[in-house]
Every structure is written in C-alpha cells, then in structure tokens.
Amino acid sequence: MGILDELLGGGQLQRTFEDFVHRYEKGPPAEGYSDQEVVDRYRDVAHAVPPDQYAQAAQEALARLSPEERAEFVKLLQERARARGVALPKQIGSDPKDLSQVVTDLHEKPGQLTDILGGASEPPQGAGSSMLANVLASPVAKAALAGIAAMVVKRVMRGSAR
C-alpha cells in the first residue's frame, strides 16, 4: 500500500497529515512545525503524485507567500543553485505559476530541490538525510516545502490525485 492509499484509508497516518495541513493553514507558513517534520512530510508525499499534480500543489503553495517572500525565495533558489552548479532559467519571475514551474523542474530530479534548499551554502560532502535536519535555514524555504507538502495532501484528501 502506498502513502496515498494510507492517507485515504484513515487511521493515525491520515490524522498526522491532517494535523500538519491544519497547522500550515492556521499560522504563518514557516511556523508550527520543525524543519525535520517539514522535510519528512515533503519526502513522504512529493514524489507520490504525478508531475502535474505536484506543479499545481507548488503553485498553490507559492501563491500563499507574499510577493516579497516569493522574491526572497527566487533569490535563495538562484544563490543556492549557483553554489551547486545547477542551471536555472536566466530570468525567474516571482509569479506563482512561473516559479512553480522552476520548482517542479528541480523536483523532477529526486533530492535536487531539497539539496538546493539545504542550509549549507556548499554542496554536501557525503551527507544524506542527516543534512536535512537543518535543511530549512531560511523560513521562506521552510514555508515553500511545507506548503507544497500540505497542498499535495489536501489534493489527495479531496481525491483529485486519484
């Protein structure tokens, strides 16, 4: 049984994710959960949905950020991608739709988005998931990943990912 089936099947996992979504929607998007919880929830669901569903969830999450937060997120993506030798489009707009496409493209290579959003400015040297404990040194990175995970879960719970 996959994570999506478990989310729809009720039980403790479903309640855990519903609680996560509730906390995301009730407070500031970067607060209410630990960095590790955000990374875990994101990893649990981000690759469980098709790319178009992921892109829609990313667009919804990024639309919840203020224009200033999206601009900060663009700058963060550009700086961190450059530090890791990852090519991004020359011009990245802060419009949620355009930005979600960049995020979706990064997401399609497993681990690339979370690596770029990692707290270190240098690429990890042999670091695995332990590096992700501090992955979200930037509140806007935390808000973006939490939002994407929450929007994926909401879509699954509504049945639109099936």
Contact map, one row per residue, 1 for C-alpha under 8 A:
111011000000000000000000000000000000000000000000000000000000000000000000000000000000000000000000000000000000000000000000000000000000000000000000000000000000000000
111111000000000000000000000000000000000000000000000000000000000000000000000000000000000000000000000000000000000000000000000000000000000000000000000000000000000000
111111100000000000000000000000000000000000011001000000000000000000000000000000000000000000000000000000000000000000000000000000000000000000000000000000000000000000
011111110000000000000000000000000000000000001001000000000000000000000000000000000000000000000000000000000000000000000000000000000000000000000000000000000001000000
111111111000000000000000000000000000000000000000000000000000000000000000000000000000000000000000000000000000000000000000000000000000000000000000000000000000000000
111111111100110000000000000000000000000000000000000000000000000000000000000000000000000000000000000000000000000000000000000000000000000000000000000000000000000000
001111111100110010000000000000000000000000000000000000000000000000000000000000000000000000000000000000000000000000000000000000000000000000000000000000000001100000
000111111100010000000000000000000000000000000000000000000000000000000000000000000000000000000000000000000000000000000000000000000000000000000000000000000001100000
000011111110010000000000000000000000000000000000000000000000000000000000000000000000000000000000000000000000000000000000000000000000000000000000000000000000000000
000001111111111000000000000000000000000000000000000000000000000000000000000000000000000000000000000000000000000000000000000000000000000000000000000000000000000000
000000001111111000000000000000000000000000000000000000000000000000000000000000000000000000000000000000000000000000000000000000000000000000000000000000000000000000
000000000111111100000000000000000000000000000000000000000000000000000000000000000000000000000000000000000000000000000000000000000000000000000000000000000000000000
000001100111111110000000000000000000000000000000000000000000000000000000000000000000000000000000000000000000000000000000000000000000000000000000000000000000000000
000001111111111111000000000000000000000000000000000000000000000000000000000000000000000000000000000000000000000000000000000000000000000000000000000000000000000000
000000000111111111100000000000000000000000000000000000000000000000000000000000000000000000000000000000000000000000000000000000000000000000000000000000000000000000
000000000001111111110000000000000000000000000000000000000000000000000000000000000000000000000000000000000000000000000000000000000000000000000000000000000000000000
000000100000111111111000000000000000000010000000000000000000000000000000000000000000000000000000000000000000000000000000000000000000000000000000000000001000000000
000000000000011111111100000000000000000000000000000000000000000000000000000000000000000000000000000000000000000000000000000000000000000000000000000000001000000000
000000000000001111111110000000000000000000000000000000000000000000000000000000000000000000000000000000000000000000000000000000000000000000000000000000000000000000
000000000000000111111111000000001000000000000000000000000000000000000000000000000000000000000000000000000000000000000000000000000000000000000000000001000000000000
000000000000000011111111100000000000000000000000000000000000000000000000000000000000000000000000000000000000000000000000000000000000000000000000000001101100000000
000000000000000001111111110000000000000000000000000000000000000000000000000000000000000000000000000000000000000000000000000000000000000000000000000000000000000000
000000000000000000111111111000011000000000000000000000000000000000000000000000000000000000000000000000000000000000000000000000000000000000000000000000000000000000
000000000000000000011111111111110000000000000000000000000000000000000000000000000000000000000000000000000000000000000000000000000000000000000000011001000000000000
000000000000000000001111111110000000000000000000000000000000000000000000000000000000000000000000000000000000000000000000000000000000000000000000000000000000000000
000000000000000000000111111100000000000000000000000000000000000000000000000000000000000000000000000000000000000000000000000000000000000000000000000000000000000000
000000000000000000000011111110110000000000000000000000000000000000000000000000000000000000000000000000000000000000000000000000000000000000000000000000000000000000
000000000000000000000001111111110000000000000000000000000000000000000000000000000000000000000000000000000000000000000000000000000000000000000000000000000000000000
000000000000000000000001101111110000000000000000000000000000000010000000000000000000000000000000000000000000000000000000000000000000000000000111011000000000000000
000000000000000000000001000111111000000000000000000000000000000000000000000000000000000000000000000000000000000000000000000000000000000000110110010000000000000000
000000000000000000000001001111111100000000000000000000000000000000000000000000000000000000000000000000000000000000000000000000000000000000000010000000000000000000
000000000000000000000011001111111100000000000000000000000000000000000000000000000000000000000000000000000000000000000000000000000000000000000000000000000000000000
000000000000000000010010000001111110110000000000000000000000000000000000000000000000000000000000000000000000000000000000000000000000000000000000000000000000000000
000000000000000000000000000000111111110000000000000000000000000000000000000000000000000000000000000000000000000000000000000000000000000000000000000000000000000000
000000000000000000000000000000001111111000000000000000000000000000000000000000000000000000000000000000000000000000000000000000000000111100000100000000000000000000
000000000000000000000000000000000111111100000000000000000000000000000000000000000000000000000000000000000000000000000000000000000001111000000000000000000000000000
000000000000000000000000000000001111111110000000000000000000000000000000000000000000000000000000000000000000000000000000000000000000000000000000000000000000000000
000000000000000000000000000000001111111111000000000000000000000000000000000000000000000000000000000000000000000000000000000000000000000000000100110010000000000000
000000000000000000000000000000000011111111100000000000000000000000000000000000000000000000000000000000000000000000000000000000000001101000000000110000000000000000
000000000000000000000000000000000001111111110000000000000000000000000000000000000000000000000000000000000000000000000000000000000000000000000000000000000000000000
000000000000000010000000000000000000111111111000000000000000000000000000000000000000000000000000000000000000000000000000000000000000000000000000010010000000000000
000000000000000000000000000000000000011111111100000000000000000000000000000000000000000000000000000000000000000000000000000000000000000000000000110110000000000000
000000000000000000000000000000000000001111111110000000000000000000000000000000000000000000000000000000000000000000000000000000000000000000000000000000000000000000
001000000000000000000000000000000000000111111111000000000000000000000000000000000000000000000000000000000000000000000000000000000000000000000000000000000000000000
001100000000000000000000000000000000000011111111100000000000000000000000000000000000000000000000000000000000000000000000000000000000000000000000000010011000000000
000000000000000000000000000000000000000001111111100001000000000000000000000000000000000000000000000000000000000000000000000000000000000000000000000110010000000000
000000000000000000000000000000000000000000111111110000000000000000000000000000000000000000000000000000000000000000000000000000000000000000000000000000000000000000
001100000000000000000000000000000000000000011111110000000000000000000000000000000000000000000000000000000000000000000000000000000000000000000000000000000000000000
000000000000000000000000000000000000000000001111111011000000000000000000000000000000000000000000000000000000000000000000000000000000000000000000000000010000000010
000000000000000000000000000000000000000000000011111111000000000000000000000000000000000000000000000000000000000000000000000000000000000000000000000000000000000010
000000000000000000000000000000000000000000000000111111100000000000000000000000000000000000000000000000010001000000000000000000000000000000000000000000000000000000
000000000000000000000000000000000000000000000000011111110000000000000000000000000000000000000000000000000000000000000000000000000000000000000000000000000000000000
000000000000000000000000000000000000000000000000111111111000000000000000000000000000000000000000000000000000000000000000000000000000000000000000000000010000000010
000000000000000000000000000000000000000000000100111111111100000000000000000000000000000000000000000000010000000000000000000000000000000000000000000100010000000000
000000000000000000000000000000000000000000000000001111111110000000000000000000000000000000000000000110110000000000000000000000000000000000000000000000000000000000
000000000000000000000000000000000000000000000000000111111111000000000000000000000000000000000000000100000000000000000000000000000000000000000000000000000000000000
000000000000000000000000000000000000000000000000000011111111100000000000000000000000000000000000000000000000000000000000000000000000000000000000001110110010000000
000000000000000000000000000000000000000000000000000001111111110000000000000000000000000000000000000100110000000000000000000000000000000000000001001100100000000000
000000000000000000000000000000000000000000000000000000111111111000000000000000000000000000000001101100000000000000000000000000000000000000000000000000000000000000
000000000000000000000000000000000000000000000000000000011111111100000000000000000000000000000001000000000000000000000000000000000000000000000000001100100000000000
000000000000000000000000000000000000000000000000000000001111111110000000000000000000000000000000000000000000000000000000000000000000000000000001001100100000000000
000000000000000000000000000000000000000000000000000000000111111110000100000000000000000000000001001100000000000000000000000000000000000000000001001100000000000000
000000000000000000000000000000000000000000000000000000000011111111000000000000000000000000000011000000000000000000000000000000000000000000000000000000000000000000
000000000000000000000000000000000000000000000000000000000001111111000000000000000000000000000000000000000000000000000000000000000000000000000000000000000000000000
000000000000000000000000000010000000000000000000000000000000111111111100000000000000000000000000000000000000000000000000000000000000000000000011000000000000000000
000000000000000000000000000000000000000000000000000000000000001111111100000000000000000000000000000000000000000000000000000000000000000000000000000000000000000000
000000000000000000000000000000000000000000000000000000000000000011111110000000000000000000000100000000000000000000000000000000000000000000000000000000000000000000
000000000000000000000000000000000000000000000000000000000000000011111111000000000000000000000000000000000000000000000000000000000000000000000000000000000000000000
000000000000000000000000000000000000000000000000000000000000000011111111100000000000000000000000000000000000000000000000000000000000000000010000000000000000000000
000000000000000000000000000000000000000000000000000000000000010011111111110000000000000000000111000000000000000000000000000000000000000000010000000000000000000000
000000000000000000000000000000000000000000000000000000000000000000111111111000000000000000000100000000000000000000000000000000000000000000000000000000000000000000
000000000000000000000000000000000000000000000000000000000000000000011111111100000000000000000000000000000000000000000000000000000000000000010000000000000000000000
000000000000000000000000000000000000000000000000000000000000000000001111111110000000000000000000000000000000000000000000000000000000000000011000000000000000000000
000000000000000000000000000000000000000000000000000000000000000000000111111111000000000000011100001000000000000000000000000000000000000000000000000000000000000000
000000000000000000000000000000000000000000000000000000000000000000000011111111100000000000000000000000000000000000000000000000000000000000000000000000000000000000
000000000000000000000000000000000000000000000000000000000000000000000001111111110000000000000000000000000000000000001000000000000000000000000000000000000000000000
000000000000000000000000000000000000000000000000000000000000000000000000111111111000000000000000000000000000000000011000000000000000000000000000000000000000000000
000000000000000000000000000000000000000000000000000000000000000000000000011111111100000100000000000000000000000000000000000000000000000000000000000000000000000000
000000000000000000000000000000000000000000000000000000000000000000000000001111111110000000000000000000000000000000000000000000000000000000000000000000000000000000
000000000000000000000000000000000000000000000000000000000000000000000000000111111111000000000000000000000000000000011000100000000000000000000000000000000000000000
000000000000000000000000000000000000000000000000000000000000000000000000000011111111111100000000000000000000000000010000000000000000000000000000000000000000000000
000000000000000000000000000000000000000000000000000000000000000000000000000001111111111000000000000000000000000000000000000000000000000000000000000000000000000000
000000000000000000000000000000000000000000000000000000000000000000000000000000111111110000000000000000000000000000000000111000000000000000000000000000000000000000
000000000000000000000000000000000000000000000000000000000000000000000000000000011111110000000000000000000000000000010000011000000000000000000000000000000000000000
000000000000000000000000000000000000000000000000000000000000000000000000000000001111111000000000000000000000000000000000000000000000000000000000000000000000000000
000000000000000000000000000000000000000000000000000000000000000000000000000000001111111100000000000000000000000000000000000000000000000000000000000000000000000000
000000000000000000000000000000000000000000000000000000000000000000000000000000001100111110000000000000000000000000000000000000000000000000000000000000000000000000
000000000000000000000000000000000000000000000000000000000000000000000000000001001000011111000000000001000000000000000000000000000000000000000000000000000000000000
000000000000000000000000000000000000000000000000000000000000000000000000000000000000001111110000000001000000000000000000000000000000000000000000000000000000000000
000000000000000000000000000000000000000000000000000000000000000000000000000000000000000111110000000000000000000000000000000000000000000000000000000000000000000000
000000000000000000000000000000000000000000000000000000000000000000000000000000000000000011111000000000000000000000000000000000000000000000000000000000000000000000
000000000000000000000000000000000000000000000000000000000000000000000000010000000000000011111100011001000000000000000000000000000000000000000000000000000000000000
000000000000000000000000000000000000000000000000000000000000000000000000010000000000000000111110011000000000000000000000000000000000000000000000000000000000000000
000000000000000000000000000000000000000000000000000000000000000000100110010000000000000000011111011000000000000000000000000000000000000000000000000000000000000000
000000000000000000000000000000000000000000000000000000000000001000000100000000000000000000001111111000000000000000000000000000000000000000000000000000000000000000
000000000000000000000000000000000000000000000000000000000011011000000100000000000000000000000111111100000000000000000000000000000000000000000000000000000000000000
000000000000000000000000000000000000000000000000000000000010000000000000000000000000000000000011111110000000000000000000000000000000000000000000000000000000000000
000000000000000000000000000000000000000000000000000000000000000000000000000000000000000000011111111111000000000000000000000000000000000000000000000000000000000000
000000000000000000000000000000000000000000000000000000000010010000000000010000000000000000011111111111100000000000000000000000000000000000000000000000000000000000
000000000000000000000000000000000000000000000000000000110110010000000000000000000000000000000001111111110000000000000000000000000000000000000000000000000000000000
000000000000000000000000000000000000000000000000000000100000000000000000000000000000000000000000111111111000000000000000000000000000000000000000000000000000000000
000000000000000000000000000000000000000000000000000000000000000000000000000000000000000110010000011111111100000000000000000000000000000000000000000000000000000000
000000000000000000000000000000000000000000000000000000100100000000000000000000000000000000000000001111111110000010000000000000000000000000000000000000000000000000
000000000000000000000000000000000000000000000000001001100100000000000000000000000000000000000000000111111111000000000000000000000000000000000000000000000000000000
000000000000000000000000000000000000000000000000000000000000000000000000000000000000000000000000000011111111100000000000000000000000000000000000000000000000000000
000000000000000000000000000000000000000000000000000000000000000000000000000000000000000000000000000001111111100110000000000000000000000000000000000000000000000000
000000000000000000000000000000000000000000000000000000000000000000000000000000000000000000000000000000111111111110000000000000000000000000000000000000000000000000
000000000000000000000000000000000000000000000000001000000000000000000000000000000000000000000000000000011111110100000000000000000000000000000000000000000000000000
000000000000000000000000000000000000000000000000000000000000000000000000000000000000000000000000000000001111111110000000000000000000000000000000000000000000000000
000000000000000000000000000000000000000000000000000000000000000000000000000000000000000000000000000000000011111110000000000000000000000000000000000000000000000000
000000000000000000000000000000000000000000000000000000000000000000000000000000000000000000000000000000000010111111100000000000000000000000000000000000000000000000
000000000000000000000000000000000000000000000000000000000000000000000000000000000000000000000000000000000111111111110000000000000000000000000000000000000000000000
000000000000000000000000000000000000000000000000000000000000000000000000000000000000000000000000000000100110111111111000000000000000000000000000000000000000000000
000000000000000000000000000000000000000000000000000000000000000000000000000000000000000000000000000000000000001111111100000000000001001000000000000000000000000000
000000000000000000000000000000000000000000000000000000000000000000000000000000000000000000000000000000000000001111111100001000000000001000000000000000000000000000
000000000000000000000000000000000000000000000000000000000000000000000000000010011001000000000000000000000000000111111100000000000000000000000000000000000000000000
000000000000000000000000000000000000000000000000000000000000000000000000000110010000000000000000000000000000000011111110000000000000001100001000000000000000000000
000000000000000000000000000000000000000000000000000000000000000000000000000000000000000000000000000000000000000001111111100000000011011110000000000000000000000000
000000000000000000000000000000000000000000000000000000000000000000000000000000000000000000000000000000000000000000001111100000000001011111000000000000000000000000
000000000000000000000000000000000000000000000000000000000000000000000000000000000000000000000000000000000000000000000111111100000000001000000000000000000000000000
000000000000000000000000000000000000000000000000000000000000000000000000000000010010000000000000000000000000000000000111111000000000000000000000000000000000000000
000000000000000000000000000000000000000000000000000000000000000000000000000000000011000000000000000000000000000000000001111100000000000000000000000000000000000000
000000000000000000000000000000000000000000000000000000000000000000000000000000000011000000000000000000000000000000100001111110000000000000000000000000000000000000
000000000000000000000000000000000000000000000000000000000000000000000000000000000000000000000000000000000000000000000001011111100010000000000000000000000000000000
000000000000000000000000000000000000000000000000000000000000000000000000000000000000000000000000000000000000000000000000001111100000000000000000000000000000000000
000000000000000000000000000000000000000000000000000000000000000000000000000000000000000000000000000000000000000000000000000111110000000000000000000000000000000000
000000000000000000000000000000000000000000000000000000000000000000000000000000000000000000000000000000000000000000000000000111111110000000000000000000000000000000
000000000000000000000000000000000000000000000000000000000000000000000000000000000000000000000000000000000000000000000000000001111111000000000000000000000000000000
000000000000000000000000000000000000000000000000000000000000000000000000000000000000000000000000000000000000000000000000000000111111100000000000000000000000000000
000000000000000000000000000000000000000000000000000000000000000000000000000000000000000000000000000000000000000000000000000000111111100000000000000000000000000000
000000000000000000000000000000000000000000000000000000000000000000000000000000000000000000000000000000000000000000000100000100111111111000000000000000000000000000
000000000000000000000000000000000001001000000000000000000000000000000000000000000000000000000000000000000000000001000110000000011111111100000000000000000000000000
000000000000000000000000000000000011001000000000000000000000000000000000000000000000000000000000000000000000000000000000000000001111111100000000000000000000000000
000000000000000000000000000000000011000000000000000000000000000000000000000000000000000000000000000000000000000000000110000000000011111110000000000000000000000000
000000000000000000000000000000000011001000000000000000000000000000000000000000000000000000000000000000000000000001101111000000000011111110000000000000000000000000
000000000000000000000000000000000010000000000000000000000000000000000000000000000000000000000000000000000000000000001110000000000001111111101100000000000000000000
000000000000000000000000000000000000000000000000000000000000000000000000000000000000000000000000000000000000000000000110000000000000011111101100000000000000000000
000000000000000000000000000000000000000000000000000000000000000000000000000000000000000000000000000000000000000000000010000000000000000111111100000000000000000000
000000000000000000000000000001000000000000000000000000000000000000000000000000000000000000000000000000000000000000000000000000000000000111111110000000000000000000
000000000000000000000000000001000000000000000000000000000000000000001101100000000000000000000000000000000000000000000000000000000000000001111111000000000000000000
000000000000000000000000000000000000000000000000000000000000000000000000100000000000000000000000000000000000000000001000000000000000000111111111100000000000000000
000000000000000000000000000011000010010000000000000000000000000000000000000000000000000000000000000000000000000000000000000000000000000111111111110000000000000000
000000000000000000000000000011100000000000000000000000000000000010000000000000000000000000000000000000000000000000000000000000000000000000111111111000000000000000
000000000000000000000000000010000000000000000000000000000100110010000000000000000000000000000000000000000000000000000000000000000000000000011111111100000000000000
000000000000000000000000000000000000011001000000000000000000000000000000000000000000000000000000000000000000000000000000000000000000000000001111111110000000000000
000000000000000000000001000011000000011011000000000000000000000000000000000000000000000000000000000000000000000000000000000000000000000000000111111111000000000000
000000000000000000000001000010000000000000000000000000001101110000000000000000000000000000000000000000000000000000000000000000000000000000000011111111100000000000
000000000000000000000000000000000000000001000100000001001101110000000000000000000000000000000000000000000000000000000000000000000000000000000001111111110000000000
000000000000000000000000000000000000010011001100000000001000000000000000000000000000000000000000000000000000000000000000000000000000000000000000111111111000000000
000000000000000000011001000000000000000000000000000000000000000000000000000000000000000000000000000000000000000000000000000000000000000000000000011111111100000000
000000000000000000001000000000000000000000000000000000001101100000000000000000000000000000000000000000000000000000000000000000000000000000000000001111111110000000
000000000000000000000000000000000000000000001100100011001000000000000000000000000000000000000000000000000000000000000000000000000000000000000000000111111111000000
000000000000000011001000000000000000000000001000000000000000000000000000000000000000000000000000000000000000000000000000000000000000000000000000000011111111100000
000000000000000000001000000000000000000000000000000000000000000000000000000000000000000000000000000000000000000000000000000000000000000000000000000001111111110000
000000000000000000000000000000000000000000000000000000001000000000000000000000000000000000000000000000000000000000000000000000000000000000000000000000111111111110
000100110000000000000000000000000000000000000000000000000000000000000000000000000000000000000000000000000000000000000000000000000000000000000000000000011111111111
000000110000000000000000000000000000000000000000000000000000000000000000000000000000000000000000000000000000000000000000000000000000000000000000000000001111111100
000000000000000000000000000000000000000000000000000000000000000000000000000000000000000000000000000000000000000000000000000000000000000000000000000000000111111110
000000000000000000000000000000000000000000000000000000000000000000000000000000000000000000000000000000000000000000000000000000000000000000000000000000000011111111
000000000000000000000000000000000000000000000000000000000000000000000000000000000000000000000000000000000000000000000000000000000000000000000000000000000011111111
000000000000000000000000000000000000000000000000110010000000000000000000000000000000000000000000000000000000000000000000000000000000000000000000000000000011011111
000000000000000000000000000000000000000000000000000000000000000000000000000000000000000000000000000000000000000000000000000000000000000000000000000000000001001111
